[in-house]
């Protein structure tokens, strides 16, 4: 079964083709991705209307590129999968609309996929795929969650953020330092030059006794520290940006200390989830899962404790079509795809807010 996957939930247009024949892990046949980072940089963040328009421009050329990679015509696909949610409503509508049009033209079924389930299952395309059951740390955009995963569609929420997510903490801290968009990767790069112990930023809910997260207080602590450094600078606070009077080393120290606080919380909460469930396998998925310091610390402590940790390939950490096609393929293999008249799949809708727990089988 060949499944074409389309991802358009935010600021990346992704298309991919997987072969989900048989019972083995679906195989990636082609993959193409366009990032809108350069377009949104001028605005300091994602502009939903511009994102939607760019998806319209990119999705069909990317589809052609993927089919060319696979050496197959569009008629060779058996189903089309697209991101149904969560995400930006307009952006989701582009992918869903194109998927439904392709399905109608080809007479193939269309499947709506949960964006976070795509991230959750994306490590199955890696060179070191996990085995069920496992604990999953989902750190993607505005989502930070710990899930127990017993199989495809068998998910139990263990804990989640009660305010800002880890990715938002990275982005907001970066903005306070004047690092621009996208903030998270920029802050991580700057942190390489700084001291992780320069400033004692808080580790919210680290000792709460549960598996929930909170990063809003960390953002406030970073703001307070940046203000303190700015007012202490000989130039005084800048009118253009609060962080302008800070030296590069001061900014790097703030970045490194903020990153250390975020990573420590993610690592210790993940270990607590493994202890609580008695499981020995951890999956880390989502954009923040590409963070080098997070991977280093998890790799070291998991090796020390006899635990296994799995990640998607780095190029599949961000939003992409491969994870959408994969999720649909794994659901098909598990017999979990909704069976309905093929025409019903061409009448699409989207779910900008869609809790992953609703997919639990």
C-alpha positions in Angstrom: 0.0 0.0 0.0 1.6 3.3 -1.1 0.5 6.3 0.8 1.2 9.9 -0.2 1.5 12.2 2.9 1.0 16.0 2.9 1.9 18.2 5.9 0.9 21.8 6.0 0.0 22.6 9.6 2.2 25.7 10.1 5.3 27.0 8.3 6.6 24.0 6.5 5.2 22.2 3.4 6.1 18.6 3.4 5.2 15.8 1.0 6.4 12.2 1.1 5.5 8.7 -0.2 5.8 5.6 1.9 5.2 1.9 1.1 3.2 0.3 3.9 2.9 -3.1 2.3 3.0 -6.1 4.5 3.6 -6.0 8.3 7.1 -4.4 8.4 7.8 -0.8 9.1 6.6 1.4 6.2 9.4 2.3 3.8 10.1 5.9 2.7 10.2 6.1 -1.1 10.4 9.8 -1.5 10.5 13.0 0.6 10.5 16.7 -0.1 10.2 19.7 2.2 10.0 23.5 1.9 10.5 25.7 4.9 9.0 29.2 5.1 11.6 30.4 7.7 13.1 33.0 5.3 9.7 34.4 4.4 8.6 34.8 8.0 11.8 36.2 9.4 10.9 39.7 8.4 7.9 39.6 10.7 9.6 37.9 13.7 7.2 34.9 13.6 4.7 33.0 11.5 2.1 35.1 9.6 -0.8 32.6 9.1 -2.2 34.2 5.8 1.3 34.2 4.2 1.9 30.6 5.4 -1.4 29.4 3.8 -0.6 31.2 0.5 2.9 29.7 0.4 1.5 26.2 1.0 -0.7 26.6 -2.1 2.4 27.5 -4.2 4.6 24.7 -2.9 2.5 21.6 -2.4 2.0 20.4 -6.0 5.6 21.0 -7.2 6.8 19.1 -4.1 4.4 16.3 -4.9 5.9 16.1 -8.4 9.4 16.0 -6.9 8.4 13.2 -4.5 6.9 11.0 -7.3 10.0 11.6 -9.4 12.2 10.5 -6.6 10.1 7.3 -6.2 10.1 6.8 -10.0 6.3 6.3 -9.9 3.3 8.1 -11.5 0.6 9.6 -9.2 -1.7 6.8 -10.3 0.5 4.3 -8.4 -0.5 5.6 -5.0 -3.2 3.8 -3.0 -4.2 6.5 -0.6 -3.6 10.2 0.3 -2.9 11.2 3.9 -2.9 14.8 5.1 -2.6 16.6 8.4 -6.1 17.3 9.8 -4.9 19.0 12.9 -3.8 20.5 15.2 -2.3 23.6 13.5 -3.2 26.9 11.7 -6.7 26.5 10.3 -5.9 28.1 6.9 -2.7 26.1 6.5 -4.5 22.9 7.4 -7.2 23.6 4.8 -4.6 23.9 2.0 -3.2 20.4 2.7 -6.6 18.9 3.2 -8.1 20.5 0.1 -5.2 19.4 -2.1 -5.3 15.8 -0.6 -9.1 15.6 -1.3 -8.7 16.9 -4.8 -6.0 14.3 -5.5 -8.2 11.6 -4.0 -11.1 12.6 -6.1 -9.1 12.8 -9.3 -7.4 9.4 -8.7 -10.4 7.7 -7.1 -8.3 7.0 -4.0 -9.2 7.3 -0.3 -8.1 10.3 1.8 -7.0 10.0 5.4 -6.8 12.8 8.0 -3.8 12.3 10.3 -3.1 13.9 13.7 0.0 16.0 13.5 1.3 14.9 16.9 0.8 11.3 16.1 3.0 11.8 13.1 5.7 13.2 15.4 5.1 10.4 17.9 5.7 7.7 15.4 8.4 9.4 13.3 11.3 7.5 15.0 10.0 4.3 13.2 11.6 5.7 10.1 15.0 6.0 11.8 17.9 3.6 11.6 17.2 2.6 15.2 13.4 2.3 15.4 11.7 1.7 18.8 9.5 -1.2 19.9 6.3 -0.9 21.8 5.6 -0.2 24.6 7.5 3.0 25.3 7.3 6.5 27.0 7.2 9.3 24.5 8.4 12.9 25.2 6.6 15.1 22.6 8.3 18.5 22.3 6.8 20.1 19.2 6.0 23.8 18.9 3.3 24.6 21.5 3.1 21.1 22.8 5.1 19.4 25.6 3.6 16.1 26.6 4.6 12.7 28.1 2.7 9.8 26.8 2.6 6.1 27.5 2.5 4.3 24.1 1.5 0.7 24.0 0.9 0.5 20.3 -0.5 2.5 17.3 -3.5 4.4 18.6 -2.9 3.2 22.2 -1.9 6.3 24.0 -2.2 7.4 27.6 -1.4 11.0 28.6 1.0 11.0 31.6 1.7 14.7 31.8 1.7 18.0 29.8 2.5 21.6 30.1 0.1 23.8 32.0 1.2 27.0 30.3 4.2 27.6 27.9 5.7 24.6 26.1 9.4 23.9 25.9 9.5 25.2 22.4 7.8 28.4 23.4 10.3 28.9 26.2 13.2 28.6 23.7 11.5 31.0 21.3 10.5 33.6 23.8 13.9 33.6 25.5 15.5 34.0 22.1 13.3 36.9 21.3 14.2 38.6 24.6 17.9 38.3 23.5 17.1 39.8 20.1 17.9 36.6 18.2 15.0 36.8 15.8 13.0 34.0 14.2 13.2 31.0 14.5 14.3 31.6 18.0 14.9 28.1 19.4 17.7 27.0 17.0 19.3 30.4 17.3 19.3 30.3 21.1 20.8 26.8 21.0 23.6 27.9 18.8 24.4 30.9 20.9 24.3 28.7 24.1 27.4 26.8 22.7 29.4 29.9 23.6 28.0 30.5 27.1 28.1 29.1 30.6 25.1 26.9 31.6 25.7 27.9 35.3 26.0 31.6 34.8 22.5 32.4 36.0 20.4 30.2 38.3 17.2 30.1 36.4 14.3 28.2 37.9 13.3 24.7 37.0 9.5 24.9 37.2 7.6 21.9 38.6 10.8 19.9 38.8 9.8 18.6 42.2 6.0 18.7 41.8 5.5 15.0 42.2 3.6 14.8 39.0 4.6 14.7 35.3 3.3 18.1 34.3 5.4 20.9 32.9 5.5 24.7 33.2 7.8 27.1 31.4 6.1 30.5 31.8 8.1 31.2 35.0 11.3 30.5 33.2 10.5 33.0 30.5 9.8 35.6 33.2 13.1 34.9 34.9 15.0 35.3 31.7 13.2 38.7 31.1 14.2 39.8 34.6 17.8 38.9 34.1 18.0 40.6 30.7 16.5 43.7 32.2 19.0 43.6 35.1 22.0 43.3 32.7 20.7 46.0 30.4 20.3 48.5 33.2 23.7 47.7 34.5 25.4 48.2 31.1 27.3 51.5 30.6 25.0 52.4 27.6 21.9 51.8 29.7 18.7 50.2 28.3 18.3 50.5 24.6 15.3 52.0 23.0 15.3 49.6 20.0 15.6 46.4 21.9 16.1 45.5 25.6 19.1 43.2 24.9 21.1 45.6 22.7 23.4 46.8 25.6 24.3 43.2 26.5 27.7 41.9 25.4 27.8 38.8 23.3 29.1 36.8 26.2 26.3 38.0 28.5 23.7 36.9 25.8 25.5 33.6 25.4 25.4 33.0 29.2 21.7 33.8 29.4 21.1 31.5 26.4 23.1 28.6 27.9 21.5 29.0 31.4 18.0 29.1 29.9 18.7 26.0 27.8 20.1 24.2 30.7 17.0 24.8 32.8 14.7 23.6 30.0 16.7 20.5 29.3 17.0 19.5 33.0 13.3 19.6 33.4 12.7 17.6 30.2 15.3 15.0 31.2 14.2 14.5 34.8 10.5 14.4 34.0 11.1 11.8 31.3 13.1 9.7 33.7 10.3 10.1 36.2 7.8 8.9 33.6 9.9 5.8 32.9 10.0 5.0 36.6 6.3 5.5 37.1 5.4 3.2 34.2 8.2 0.7 34.7 9.2 1.0 31.0 12.7 0.9 29.8 12.3 2.7 26.4 12.0 6.4 25.7 11.1 8.1 22.4 11.8 11.8 21.9 10.0 13.5 19.0 9.3 17.0 17.8 11.4 19.9 16.9 13.0 20.4 20.3 14.0 16.7 20.0 16.8 17.9 17.7 18.4 19.9 20.5 22.0 18.7 20.9 22.3 19.2 24.7 19.0 17.4 25.3 20.2 14.4 23.2 23.6 14.4 24.9 22.1 14.3 28.4 19.4 11.7 27.6 21.9 9.5 25.9 24.4 9.6 28.8 21.9 9.0 31.6 19.9 6.4 29.7 23.1 4.5 28.9 24.1 4.7 32.6 20.8 3.3 33.7 20.3 0.6 31.1 17.5 2.5 29.3 17.0 2.9 25.5 16.2 6.2 23.9 15.1 6.7 20.3 14.9 9.8 18.1 13.7 10.6 14.6 16.5 11.3 12.1 17.5 15.0 12.4 15.9 15.9 9.1 12.6 14.4 10.3 12.4 16.3 13.6 10.7 19.3 12.1 7.2 19.1 10.5 7.4 16.9 7.4 5.3 14.8 5.1 7.1 11.5 5.9 5.7 11.4 9.4 2.1 11.9 8.1 2.4 9.2 5.5 4.1 6.9 8.1 1.3 7.4 10.7 -1.3 6.6 8.1 0.6 3.5 7.0 1.0 2.2 10.6 -2.7 2.8 11.2 -3.5 0.9 8.1 -1.3 -2.0 9.2 -3.0 -2.0 12.6 -6.4 -2.0 11.1 -7.3 1.4 12.6 -8.0 3.4 9.5 -11.6 4.6 9.4 -13.6 2.6 6.9 -16.3 4.6 5.1 -17.4 5.1 1.6 -14.6 6.5 -0.5 -16.6 9.6 -1.4 -16.9 10.6 2.3 -13.1 11.1 2.4 -13.3 13.8 -0.2 -15.5 16.0 2.0 -12.8 17.3 4.3 -12.6 19.3 7.5 -9.8 20.3 9.8 -9.3 20.4 13.5 -7.0 23.3 14.6 -7.3 22.1 18.2 -7.3 18.3 18.5 -6.1 16.5 21.7 -3.9 13.5 20.9 -5.6 11.6 23.7 -8.8 11.5 21.6 -7.0 9.0 19.3 -6.6 6.4 22.1 -8.0 3.0 20.9 
